Amino acid sequence: MPYLKVQTSRPPSPEQAGEFVRRASREVAEALGKSENYVMVTLEPAPLAMLFAGSDEPAAYLELKSIGLPEDRTAGLSERLCNLVEEALGVPAGRTYIEFADAARHLWGWNRRTF
């Protein structure tokens, strides 16, 4: 049920992209205490045209949605995800925005039903 969507202006190689989504899946599952069997990660094709703080230097925008996303974990999640994006994709933490969203069970579908 956790879903991480990553958009970046810095194009990773195919090998970097594959490693990034695998690592991100593990990080999200671990950080949220959820089974990786339900985690989905997408890394949108780059390069995207992005402007942040008036600059076209590498930047990233992430969305993390999950059922029961605990408010008290978002700061830790921000740190982990910023570190991951910086290490794996070369986008500085100061050029990364993250949107967190708690999804209601009845608004999240899977396997022909909702949670």
C-alpha positions in Angstrom: 0.0 0.0 0.0 2.9 2.5 0.3 3.5 4.2 -3.0 6.6 6.3 -3.7 6.7 8.4 -6.8 10.0 10.1 -7.8 10.4 12.7 -10.4 13.8 14.2 -11.1 15.6 16.4 -13.6 18.8 14.3 -13.2 18.7 11.3 -15.6 20.0 8.1 -14.0 21.5 5.3 -16.1 19.3 2.3 -16.5 21.4 0.4 -13.9 21.2 3.3 -11.4 17.4 3.5 -12.0 16.9 -0.2 -11.3 19.1 -0.1 -8.2 17.3 3.1 -7.0 13.8 1.6 -7.1 14.9 -1.6 -5.4 16.7 0.3 -2.6 13.8 2.8 -2.3 11.3 -0.1 -1.9 13.4 -1.6 0.9 13.8 1.8 2.6 10.1 2.6 2.5 9.1 -0.8 3.8 11.6 -0.7 6.6 10.8 2.9 7.6 7.1 2.3 7.7 7.3 -1.2 9.3 5.3 -2.7 6.4 5.9 -5.7 4.2 7.8 -4.9 1.0 5.2 -7.1 -0.8 2.9 -4.1 -0.8 5.3 -1.3 -1.7 5.3 0.2 -5.1 8.0 2.6 -6.3 8.1 4.5 -9.6 11.0 6.6 -11.0 9.6 8.7 -13.8 11.7 9.0 -16.9 14.2 11.8 -16.7 15.2 14.3 -17.6 12.1 16.3 -16.7 12.2 20.1 -17.1 12.3 21.3 -13.5 13.1 24.7 -12.0 13.6 25.0 -8.3 14.6 28.2 -6.5 15.1 29.9 -9.9 17.7 27.3 -10.9 17.7 24.3 -13.3 20.4 22.5 -11.3 19.4 18.9 -10.5 16.2 18.7 -8.4 13.7 16.1 -7.3 10.0 15.9 -6.2 8.8 12.8 -4.3 5.3 11.7 -3.3 4.9 9.1 -0.5 1.4 7.8 0.1 0.5 5.2 2.5 -2.5 3.9 4.6 -1.9 5.0 8.1 1.1 7.2 7.5 2.2 8.2 11.0 2.7 12.0 11.3 5.5 11.4 13.8 7.5 9.5 11.2 7.5 12.1 8.4 10.7 13.9 9.6 12.6 10.6 9.7 11.2 9.6 6.3 12.3 12.9 4.9 15.8 12.4 6.1 16.0 8.8 4.7 14.5 9.7 1.4 16.6 12.8 0.9 19.7 10.8 1.7 18.7 8.1 -0.7 18.0 10.6 -3.5 21.3 12.4 -2.9 23.4 9.2 -2.7 21.7 7.3 -5.6 20.7 10.0 -8.0 23.1 12.9 -7.1 20.3 15.4 -6.2 21.1 17.4 -3.1 18.7 17.2 -0.2 18.3 21.0 -0.4 16.8 20.6 -3.9 14.3 17.8 -3.0 10.7 18.3 -2.0 8.7 15.5 -0.6 4.9 15.4 -0.2 3.5 12.9 2.3 -0.1 11.7 2.2 -2.1 9.4 4.4 -4.5 7.4 2.3 -7.9 6.3 3.6 -8.3 2.5 3.4 -11.6 2.8 1.4 -9.8 5.0 -1.2 -7.0 2.6 -1.9 -7.7 -0.3 -4.2 -5.8 -3.5 -4.8 -6.7 -7.0 -6.1 -10.3 -6.1 -7.0 -11.0 -4.6 -3.5 -10.0 -1.9 -1.1 -8.0 -2.1 2.0 
